[in-house]
């Protein structure tokens, strides 16, 4: 992953985790909690692809496992988000832009259901039966509903930021500036040579014309001198 991807992904994940822990978790909504961290991973994975989505999902899940008030084994949510990020990255379009909102909404619902089921399944493997007491059906429904309502305000903005970081306008500006400098150097070099040769040719033509004007003046003066001499000779003969 490039540096701009790492910086942007880390910043977005940290902000999402802080908002989820300090704001969304304290709303005391019935059922599940809106998963802002999951939506952030989905938005980044649909731009960066399956490898980037898996790495970002693992890092985001690991931070969520270690952030208080975590009451589960470390690495549990990291595994969930790593799988979800990898699967979401598989639907990445070639240009990083989605043509309609239907696809992302389906991905959000599938990710909300899949992450809840996977989290409960991993918990069952390690002996955590909290999902059974809360009710898995209610968790699935509320998780999909909350994430679907929150997704239009989160996923498009994250994808836009990720595409902008992926395009790297500063690097493009530098590269275009270098290209323009190189092209202008080529053009100015070629034009300078041509203009110089043209100017030199014009100067030579003007010099030639000036030389012709000087020869013409000498010829006129010589003709006048000959006429004057001829008049003098005729006058002498008449005398």
Residue frames as qw, qx, qy, qz and C-alpha x, y, z in Angstrom:
[[0.000, 0.888, 0.461, 0.000, 0.00, 0.00, 0.00],
 [0.390, 0.532, -0.034, 0.751, 1.20, 3.45, -0.80],
 [0.242, -0.093, -0.488, 0.834, 1.82, 6.13, 1.79],
 [0.319, -0.113, -0.056, -0.939, -1.25, 8.19, 0.89],
 [0.677, -0.256, -0.591, -0.357, -3.45, 5.10, 1.23],
 [0.563, -0.202, -0.671, 0.438, -2.02, 4.27, 4.64],
 [0.077, -0.025, -0.312, 0.947, -2.40, 7.81, 5.96],
 [0.468, -0.152, -0.227, -0.841, -5.94, 8.25, 4.70],
 [0.701, -0.226, -0.650, -0.188, -7.08, 4.79, 5.81],
 [0.457, -0.151, -0.640, 0.599, -5.55, 5.18, 9.27],
 [0.089, -0.030, 0.194, -0.977, -7.13, 8.59, 9.76],
 [0.582, -0.170, -0.357, -0.710, -10.58, 7.47, 8.65],
 [0.679, -0.201, -0.705, 0.040, -10.46, 4.31, 10.75],
 [0.308, -0.107, -0.564, 0.759, -9.41, 6.18, 13.88],
 [0.273, -0.056, 0.041, -0.959, -12.11, 8.82, 13.41],
 [0.664, -0.176, -0.520, -0.508, -14.76, 6.17, 12.76],
 [0.599, -0.178, -0.726, 0.286, -13.72, 4.18, 15.83],
 [0.112, -0.054, -0.435, 0.892, -13.79, 7.25, 18.09],
 [0.447, -0.085, -0.138, -0.880, -17.25, 8.26, 16.83],
 [0.691, -0.167, -0.643, -0.286, -18.59, 4.74, 17.20],
 [0.520, -0.179, -0.696, 0.462, -17.30, 4.27, 20.74],
 [0.119, -0.155, -0.375, 0.906, -18.07, 7.76, 22.05],
 [0.390, 0.120, -0.056, -0.911, -21.31, 8.56, 20.20],
 [0.642, 0.013, -0.556, -0.528, -23.04, 5.64, 18.50],
 [0.482, -0.075, -0.847, 0.212, -22.48, 3.14, 21.31],
 [0.048, -0.178, -0.586, 0.789, -24.10, 5.53, 23.79],
 [0.397, -0.090, -0.294, -0.865, -27.32, 6.01, 21.86],
 [0.329, 0.033, 0.852, -0.405, -28.74, 2.84, 23.46],
 [0.585, 0.200, -0.365, -0.696, -30.67, 1.86, 20.35],
 [0.856, -0.079, 0.408, -0.306, -32.62, -1.39, 20.44],
 [0.943, 0.311, 0.080, 0.088, -30.73, -4.34, 19.07],
 [0.779, 0.100, 0.051, 0.617, -27.36, -3.80, 17.42],
 [0.208, -0.767, 0.027, 0.607, -25.19, -0.69, 17.32],
 [0.595, 0.801, -0.015, -0.053, -24.65, 1.18, 13.99],
 [0.812, -0.233, 0.267, 0.464, -21.28, -0.03, 12.77],
 [0.237, 0.941, -0.130, -0.203, -19.50, 3.04, 11.43],
 [0.332, -0.580, 0.693, 0.272, -16.22, 1.14, 11.35],
 [0.611, 0.214, 0.747, 0.154, -17.71, -1.49, 9.05],
 [0.455, 0.843, 0.281, -0.053, -18.98, 1.18, 6.65],
 [0.045, -0.880, 0.396, 0.257, -15.55, 2.81, 6.58],
 [0.466, -0.283, 0.795, 0.267, -13.89, -0.49, 5.69],
 [0.588, 0.508, 0.627, 0.057, -16.49, -1.10, 2.97],
 [0.299, 0.938, 0.038, -0.171, -15.96, 2.33, 1.40],
 [0.137, -0.753, 0.589, 0.259, -12.19, 1.93, 1.32],
 [0.561, -0.079, 0.808, 0.164, -12.34, -1.68, 0.09],
 [0.590, 0.641, 0.490, -0.016, -14.57, -0.77, -2.87],
 [0.282, 0.934, -0.196, -0.096, -11.86, 1.64, -4.05],
 [0.142, -0.713, 0.685, 0.047, -8.61, -0.08, -3.02],
 [0.672, 0.250, -0.657, -0.231, -9.60, -3.64, -3.91],
 [0.889, -0.328, -0.291, -0.130, -9.59, -6.95, -2.03],
 [0.705, 0.061, -0.405, 0.578, -5.99, -6.83, -0.80],
 [0.053, 0.343, -0.232, 0.909, -6.29, -3.30, 0.53],
 [0.633, -0.439, -0.159, -0.618, -9.73, -4.06, 1.95],
 [0.872, -0.235, -0.414, 0.112, -8.41, -7.11, 3.82],
 [0.523, 0.115, -0.378, 0.755, -5.48, -5.18, 5.30],
 [0.178, -0.378, 0.097, -0.903, -7.61, -2.20, 6.28],
 [0.750, -0.398, -0.294, -0.439, -10.28, -4.47, 7.73],
 [0.797, -0.156, -0.475, 0.339, -7.77, -6.38, 9.82],
 [0.316, 0.169, -0.322, 0.876, -6.20, -3.19, 11.18],
 [0.382, -0.390, -0.045, -0.837, -9.57, -1.58, 11.92],
 [0.821, -0.348, -0.383, -0.241, -10.89, -4.72, 13.60],
 [0.690, -0.049, -0.484, 0.536, -7.77, -5.07, 15.71],
 [0.042, 0.270, -0.236, 0.932, -8.13, -1.48, 16.92],
 [0.622, -0.380, -0.176, -0.661, -11.77, -2.19, 17.79],
 [0.837, -0.213, -0.497, 0.082, -10.72, -5.32, 19.71],
 [0.553, -0.025, -0.419, 0.719, -8.22, -3.35, 21.78],
 [0.103, -0.397, 0.028, -0.912, -10.28, -0.17, 22.28],
 [0.031, 0.231, 0.798, -0.555, -12.27, 0.05, 25.52],
 [0.577, -0.348, 0.616, -0.410, -14.84, -1.09, 26.48],
 [0.627, 0.268, -0.670, -0.293, -13.99, -4.25, 24.49],
 [0.658, -0.323, 0.539, -0.415, -15.30, -7.36, 26.28],
 [0.961, 0.248, 0.065, -0.099, -14.25, -10.04, 23.80],
 [0.797, -0.238, 0.326, 0.450, -11.08, -11.83, 22.77],
 [0.041, 0.752, -0.322, -0.573, -8.57, -9.75, 20.80],
 [0.067, -0.253, 0.817, 0.514, -8.53, -10.61, 17.13],
 [0.350, 0.416, 0.828, -0.138, -12.17, -11.64, 16.91],
 [0.361, 0.832, 0.259, -0.331, -13.48, -8.53, 15.17],
 [0.040, -0.662, 0.555, 0.503, -10.19, -8.23, 13.24],
 [0.292, 0.019, 0.916, 0.273, -10.93, -11.57, 11.60],
 [0.350, 0.661, 0.637, -0.185, -14.50, -10.50, 10.80],
 [0.221, 0.886, -0.018, -0.408, -13.54, -7.19, 9.18],
 [0.193, -0.477, 0.719, 0.467, -10.62, -8.78, 7.34],
 [0.342, 0.256, 0.881, 0.203, -12.98, -11.23, 5.64],
 [0.274, 0.811, 0.463, -0.229, -15.61, -8.56, 4.97],
 [0.016, 0.815, -0.269, -0.514, -13.01, -6.15, 3.55],
 [0.260, -0.241, 0.823, 0.444, -11.61, -8.85, 1.27],
 [0.319, 0.467, 0.818, 0.104, -15.04, -9.82, -0.07],
 [0.187, 0.881, 0.269, -0.341, -16.12, -6.20, -0.55],
 [0.107, -0.683, 0.453, 0.563, -12.92, -5.46, -2.44],
 [0.426, 0.076, 0.832, 0.347, -13.73, -8.15, -4.98],
 [0.324, 0.747, 0.578, 0.058, -16.53, -5.99, -6.43],
 [0.182, -0.672, 0.112, 0.709, -14.24, -3.03, -6.98],
 [0.647, 0.736, 0.199, -0.019, -14.84, -1.50, -10.44],
 [0.764, 0.233, 0.078, 0.596, -11.87, -0.87, -12.69],
 [0.210, 0.609, -0.002, 0.765, -12.05, 2.94, -12.40],
 [0.241, -0.128, -0.635, 0.722, -13.02, 2.94, -8.71],
 [0.334, 0.067, 0.088, -0.936, -16.39, 4.55, -9.47],
 [0.246, 0.310, 0.911, -0.118, -19.79, 2.90, -9.09],
 [0.049, -0.246, -0.540, -0.803, -22.48, 3.63, -11.66],
 [0.518, -0.541, -0.362, -0.554, -25.47, 3.32, -9.30],
 [0.285, -0.484, 0.557, -0.612, -26.25, 3.22, -5.59],
 [0.912, -0.122, -0.118, -0.373, -27.96, -0.17, -5.76],
 [0.791, 0.239, -0.502, 0.254, -24.73, -2.13, -5.67],
 [0.172, 0.375, -0.577, 0.706, -23.26, -0.39, -2.60],
 [0.602, -0.308, 0.228, -0.701, -26.56, -0.69, -0.70],
 [0.951, -0.006, -0.258, -0.171, -26.69, -4.42, -1.38],
 [0.611, 0.315, -0.555, 0.468, -23.07, -4.71, -0.27],
 [0.164, -0.427, 0.453, -0.765, -23.85, -2.82, 2.95],
 [0.818, -0.224, 0.077, -0.524, -26.80, -5.09, 3.81],
 [0.925, 0.131, -0.352, 0.062, -24.81, -8.23, 2.98],
 [0.408, 0.408, -0.551, 0.603, -21.82, -6.97, 5.00],
 [0.412, -0.419, 0.360, -0.725, -24.01, -6.11, 8.01],
 [0.931, -0.128, -0.007, -0.342, -25.63, -9.55, 7.99],
 [0.849, 0.277, -0.391, 0.221, -22.39, -11.37, 7.24],
 [0.202, 0.495, -0.546, 0.645, -20.36, -9.56, 9.90],
 [0.602, -0.384, 0.314, -0.626, -23.02, -10.24, 12.54],
 [0.980, 0.000, -0.090, -0.176, -23.25, -13.92, 11.64],
 [0.713, 0.391, -0.443, 0.379, -19.47, -14.29, 11.43],
 [0.067, -0.539, 0.497, -0.677, -18.96, -12.49, 14.73],
 [0.778, -0.290, 0.245, -0.500, -21.52, -14.72, 16.42],
 [0.959, 0.169, -0.227, -0.008, -20.00, -17.82, 14.84],
 [0.482, 0.460, -0.535, 0.520, -16.49, -16.98, 16.00],
 [0.353, -0.475, 0.434, -0.679, -17.91, -16.21, 19.43],
 [0.932, -0.142, 0.029, -0.331, -19.59, -19.59, 19.54],
 [0.827, 0.310, -0.405, 0.238, -16.25, -21.22, 18.74],
 [0.297, 0.388, -0.545, 0.682, -14.52, -19.46, 21.65],
 [0.321, -0.361, -0.801, 0.354, -17.40, -20.02, 24.06],
 [0.108, 0.161, 0.191, -0.962, -19.15, -16.63, 23.87],
 [0.014, 0.452, 0.871, 0.192, -22.93, -17.22, 23.84],
 [0.048, 0.397, 0.295, -0.868, -24.08, -13.61, 24.29],
 [0.273, 0.092, -0.492, -0.822, -25.72, -13.56, 20.86],
 [0.306, -0.296, -0.891, -0.157, -28.06, -16.36, 21.89],
 [0.163, -0.510, -0.634, 0.558, -29.36, -14.42, 24.88],
 [0.098, 0.392, -0.036, -0.914, -29.85, -11.18, 22.94],
 [0.662, 0.535, 0.472, -0.228, -31.51, -12.85, 19.96],
 [0.439, -0.161, 0.563, 0.681, -29.66, -13.39, 16.69],
 [0.265, 0.617, 0.645, 0.364, -32.65, -12.52, 14.53],
 [0.108, -0.956, -0.238, 0.131, -33.11, -9.12, 16.17],
 [0.435, -0.614, 0.327, 0.572, -29.39, -8.41, 15.86],
 [0.439, 0.150, 0.653, 0.599, -29.40, -9.23, 12.14],
 [0.150, 0.788, 0.545, 0.245, -32.43, -7.06, 11.42],
 [0.215, -0.948, -0.087, 0.217, -31.30, -4.03, 13.42],
 [0.516, -0.437, 0.413, 0.610, -27.70, -4.26, 12.18],
 [0.383, 0.333, 0.628, 0.590, -28.83, -4.26, 8.54],
 [0.017, 0.880, 0.453, 0.139, -31.34, -1.46, 9.17],
 [0.340, -0.867, 0.029, 0.364, -28.98, 0.86, 11.04],
 [0.484, -0.304, 0.500, 0.651, -26.08, 0.34, 8.64],
 [0.335, 0.499, 0.638, 0.481, -28.35, 0.83, 5.63],
 [0.056, -0.946, -0.318, -0.018, -29.67, 4.12, 7.03],
 [0.397, -0.798, 0.200, 0.407, -26.17, 5.36, 7.89],
 [0.701, 0.043, 0.489, 0.518, -24.47, 4.20, 4.67],
 [0.402, 0.769, 0.326, 0.376, -25.63, 7.05, 2.32],
 [0.166, -0.979, 0.080, -0.091, -23.98, 9.58, 4.64],
 [0.587, -0.632, 0.468, 0.193, -20.71, 7.67, 5.04],
 [0.784, 0.067, 0.528, 0.320, -19.82, 5.36, 2.15],
 [0.538, 0.760, 0.221, 0.290, -19.97, 7.88, -0.78],
 [0.098, -0.966, 0.226, -0.078, -17.84, 10.42, 1.07],
 [0.655, -0.504, 0.532, 0.185, -15.24, 7.83, 2.02],
 [0.765, 0.310, 0.464, 0.320, -15.09, 6.51, -1.54],
 [0.333, 0.917, 0.064, 0.211, -14.65, 10.07, -2.88],
 [0.317, -0.862, 0.396, 0.019, -11.78, 10.72, -0.46],
 [0.762, -0.218, 0.567, 0.226, -10.18, 7.40, -1.34],
 [0.682, 0.580, 0.335, 0.294, -10.41, 8.09, -5.08],
 [0.118, 0.975, -0.122, 0.141, -8.88, 11.52, -4.59],
 [0.494, -0.686, 0.526, 0.088, -6.00, 10.07, -2.60],
 [0.813, 0.096, 0.528, 0.227, -5.62, 7.31, -5.18],
 [0.548, 0.778, 0.176, 0.252, -5.36, 9.85, -8.03],
 [0.618, -0.427, -0.001, 0.660, -2.77, 11.89, -6.04],
 [0.328, 0.917, 0.210, 0.086, -3.33, 15.39, -7.56],
 [0.263, -0.871, 0.331, 0.250, 0.04, 16.66, -6.28],
 [0.578, -0.224, 0.678, 0.395, 1.93, 13.92, -8.09],
 [0.531, 0.598, 0.549, 0.244, -0.15, 14.48, -11.22],
 [0.095, 0.991, 0.029, -0.093, 0.57, 18.20, -11.07],
 [0.383, -0.688, 0.515, 0.338, 4.29, 17.57, -10.72],
 [0.598, 0.062, 0.714, 0.359, 4.31, 15.02, -13.50],
 [0.420, 0.786, 0.428, 0.148, 2.27, 17.27, -15.79],
 [0.081, -0.961, 0.159, 0.210, 4.57, 20.17, -14.95],
 [0.489, -0.438, 0.641, 0.398, 7.58, 18.05, -15.85],
 [0.566, 0.385, 0.666, 0.297, 5.93, 16.95, -19.06],
 [0.254, 0.939, 0.232, 0.009, 5.05, 20.52, -19.96],
 [0.256, -0.836, 0.367, 0.318, 8.58, 21.64, -19.16],
 [0.554, -0.162, 0.709, 0.405, 10.04, 18.88, -21.30],
 [0.479, 0.609, 0.586, 0.236, 7.62, 19.53, -24.16],
 [0.093, 0.988, 0.060, -0.110, 8.14, 23.27, -23.94],
 [0.406, -0.650, 0.503, 0.400, 11.88, 22.67, -23.93],
 [0.558, 0.157, 0.709, 0.401, 11.61, 20.56, -27.04],
 [0.336, 0.814, 0.453, 0.137, 9.33, 23.10, -28.74],
 [0.092, -0.966, 0.101, 0.219, 11.37, 26.12, -27.73],
 [0.508, -0.447, 0.581, 0.452, 14.58, 24.40, -28.75],
 [0.513, 0.332, 0.680, 0.405, 13.24, 23.42, -32.13],
 [0.200, 0.912, 0.350, 0.068, 11.54, 26.76, -32.69],
 [0.277, -0.862, 0.210, 0.369, 14.59, 28.70, -31.60],
 [0.515, -0.209, 0.632, 0.540, 16.71, 26.89, -34.10],
 [0.394, 0.564, 0.635, 0.351, 14.22, 27.47, -36.85],
 [0.019, 0.976, 0.208, -0.062, 13.64, 31.08, -36.01],
 [0.406, -0.703, 0.344, 0.472, 17.36, 31.66, -35.68],
 [0.499, 0.037, 0.663, 0.557, 17.99, 30.12, -39.06],
 [0.261, 0.773, 0.527, 0.238, 15.15, 32.13, -40.55],
 [0.157, -0.960, -0.022, 0.231, 16.46, 35.30, -38.98],
 [0.482, -0.464, 0.499, 0.551, 19.92, 34.50, -40.16],
 [0.459, 0.349, 0.668, 0.471, 18.56, 33.88, -43.65],
 [0.113, 0.922, 0.362, 0.074, 16.63, 37.13, -43.60],
 [0.326, -0.836, 0.191, 0.398, 19.71, 38.96, -42.35],
 [0.513, -0.165, 0.613, 0.578, 21.72, 37.43, -45.15],
 [0.347, 0.632, 0.599, 0.348, 19.07, 38.42, -47.68],
 [0.064, -0.979, -0.158, 0.112, 18.98, 41.95, -46.29],
 [0.442, -0.626, 0.388, 0.512, 22.76, 42.08, -46.38],
 [0.502, 0.170, 0.661, 0.531, 22.64, 40.87, -49.95],
 [0.199, 0.844, 0.456, 0.198, 20.10, 43.50, -50.83],
 [0.250, -0.917, 0.071, 0.302, 22.21, 46.12, -49.09],
 [0.514, -0.333, 0.544, 0.574, 25.22, 44.93, -51.07],
 [0.411, 0.496, 0.630, 0.434, 23.23, 45.14, -54.26],
 [0.014, 0.966, 0.258, -0.028, 22.17, 48.70, -53.37],
 [0.386, -0.746, 0.289, 0.458, 25.79, 49.66, -52.81],
 [0.503, -0.007, 0.646, 0.575, 26.89, 48.22, -56.17],
 [0.283, 0.744, 0.549, 0.255, 24.05, 50.02, -57.90],
 [0.141, -0.962, -0.056, 0.227, 25.13, 53.34, -56.40],
 [0.464, -0.499, 0.482, 0.550, 28.72, 52.81, -57.51],
 [0.464, 0.316, 0.674, 0.479, 27.55, 52.02, -61.01],
 [0.136, 0.910, 0.383, 0.079, 25.48, 55.21, -61.18],
 [0.281, -0.870, 0.174, 0.366, 28.39, 57.30, -59.95],
 [0.514, -0.220, 0.610, 0.561, 30.72, 55.70, -62.49],
 [0.382, 0.590, 0.616, 0.355, 28.22, 56.40, -65.29],
 [0.021, -0.979, -0.179, 0.094, 27.93, 60.06, -64.21],
 [0.413, -0.675, 0.376, 0.482, 31.72, 60.38, -64.13],
 [0.509, 0.112, 0.669, 0.530, 31.97, 58.93, -67.61],
 [0.245, 0.818, 0.486, 0.187, 29.30, 61.36, -68.88],
 [0.185, -0.945, 0.041, 0.265, 31.14, 64.29, -67.38],
 [0.493, -0.414, 0.542, 0.539, 34.43, 63.17, -68.92],
 [0.460, 0.410, 0.659, 0.431, 32.80, 62.71, -72.28],
 [0.103, 0.947, 0.303, 0.015, 31.37, 66.26, -72.12],
 [0.325, -0.814, 0.262, 0.404, 34.76, 67.66, -71.28],
 [0.534, -0.116, 0.640, 0.541, 36.41, 65.83, -74.16],
 [0.353, 0.677, 0.573, 0.298, 33.80, 67.09, -76.61],
 [0.068, -0.980, -0.100, 0.157, 34.28, 70.65, -75.38],
 [0.444, -0.597, 0.438, 0.505, 38.02, 70.42, -75.88],
 [0.508, 0.196, 0.678, 0.494, 37.62, 69.13, -79.40],
 [0.229, 0.863, 0.431, 0.129, 35.28, 71.97, -80.35],
 [0.200, -0.916, 0.144, 0.317, 37.79, 74.50, -79.17]]
